[in-house]
Amino acid sequence: MRLQEAGIRELLIISQDTTDYGHDLGMKNGLSALLRQIAAAAPDIPWIRLMYAYPGYVTDELIETMATTPQILPYLDIPLQHGHRETLKRMRRPANIEWVYGTVEKLRAAMPDIAIRTTFIVGYPGETDEEFDGLKTFVRDLRFDRVGAFTYSYEASTPSATVAPQVDEAVKVARQAELMEIQQGISLARNQAQVGRVAGAHRRPRRRAERRPHLPRRAGDRRPGAHPRRAAPGRDRAHPHRRGHDLRPDRHTRYTGETTDYTDFTDSNS
């Protein structure tokens, strides 16, 4: 594999929904098969990280593949967006909260050291005090390692713009701060639990003599082998957490939380 030959140390498997891989080909566990193939084809890439996995499609086979393949990092980014059923239904997102609890329990049973990260939107149109309380309970129960929280952004051209009532901006900001304060305590506790532990690398780094030389310097590069990168148009909107720290989200990010249909995950009463 060319990436392996170039000395790449970490490979990110990323898409809007990585767990959807292979569904168009009729594959039930396409992502699991893909990960096994990548690990076998590039045994010298020590870290393979999986991102943006919807819990309804995190199958038992995928969990087993992650737990038994040393190259795959015990890490998963699950874009949940909220923790209350009614809010999720208005967002047109999967609303089976019990399924999320079950999936997280399976992940931690198979990989006790797994780090789970997610994002939430507060102040989505119609979000009541009761629904926000439900989100706080959800966060306290599942104790994610990292959380990003963002306030809902009104955009006239989106379906959510017609949902009433719109939540007052001051309420959105207050809820964001309250949720992140809860998560700060959880993240601190989970980090402190690592004090005194020695985390072993999955594979040893190559010795300097084994590493491939830098690529030749190109015109305009700031250093040998460096290639300027520009964010694609709309990148920040598609993945807003890239613009802000987990515990200090960027309040200027515009995010409506709307998505396409994921009916396979939504239960029959949704």
Secondary structure, 3 states (H helix, E strand, C coil): CHHHHCCCCEEEECCCCHHHCCHHHCCCCHHHHHHHHHHHHCCCCCEEEECCCCHHHCCHHHHHHHHHCCCEEEEEECCCECCCHHHHHHCCCCCCHHHHHHHHHHHHHHCCCCEEEEEEEECCCCCCHHHHHHHHHHHHHHCCCEEEEEECCCCCCCHHHHCCCCCCHHHHHHHHHHHHHHHHHHHHHHHHCCCCCCCCCCCCCCCHHHCCCCCCCCCCCCCCCCCCCCCCCCHHHHCHHHHCECCECCCCCCCCCCCCCCCCCCCCCC
